[in-house]
Amino acid sequence: MRIVFIGTGEIGVPTLQALLRSSEHKLTGAVTQPDKPVGRAQRIEPTSIKRALAGTKISILQPERIKDQQAIEEIRALQVDAIVVMAYGQILPREVLEIPRIACLNLHASLLPRWRGAAPIQAAIAAGDPQTGITVMYMAEGLDTGDVLLQRGIDILPTDTAGSLHDRLAQIAPDALLEALQMLAKGNAPRTPQDNSLATYAPKLTRDNGKIDWLEPAEIIERKIRAFNPWPGAFTEIASPEA
């Protein structure tokens, strides 16, 4: 298949690299977020996906907004069979979802419909879930509401932080995607609607997520410390003497 990869975060790099190595599929382009200032020095840095493509001849698109008509036309011009999305950071409009000949797939770092949204890894640890995984789903216009093609689960270890679990999920994603693409190519890919009554949500993290409430049970505090490592980090506030 001719494939365009759309993503920004580090979690998508192993999947991108698997597509680059694949003898069955051709990566015809990638879409990622624009370069942005990072750190105290505010130095302009490329995304993890753009860095991973350094030295290749893959066309890289970096629109400010993927729903802009120019961006849509540039993706359409690549004439793709499938679009693969992982950790992009923008919602794809219907016009983009309708571009590929076969399917637009999203890889999400949870076992949907549990933990739809921006921070499923942290939410799973904080809630004490025993397992999480990668879901390959057909993209829809809603927030992680598309039909499920396949899922691959892993146990959440008692020592897992958001960082370590992120890395383990990144490593199982490529095989999940390649199996999904193989089923699509053979015409036997399942399509299972999500049970919306079981949906839970993991909204985007803020600094306040890491604040420790020492009145909570010890197991909740311990999970929070692991869930928000490395970001935003668990912290406590000490009242001033005047308080």
Buried (B, 14 or more C-beta within 10 A) or exposed (E): BBBBBBBBBBBBBBBBBBBBEBEEBEBBBBBBBEEEEEEEEEEEEBBBBBEBBEEEEBBBBBBEEBBEEEBBEBBBEBEBBBBBBBBBBBEBBEBBBEBBEBBBBBBBBBBBBBBBBBBBBBBBBBBEBEEBBBBBBBBBEEEBBBBBBBBBBBEBEEEBBBEBBBBBBBEBBBBBBBBBBBBBBEEEBEEEEBEEEEBBBBEEBEEEBBBBEEEEEEEBBEBBBBBBBEEBEBEEEEEEEEE
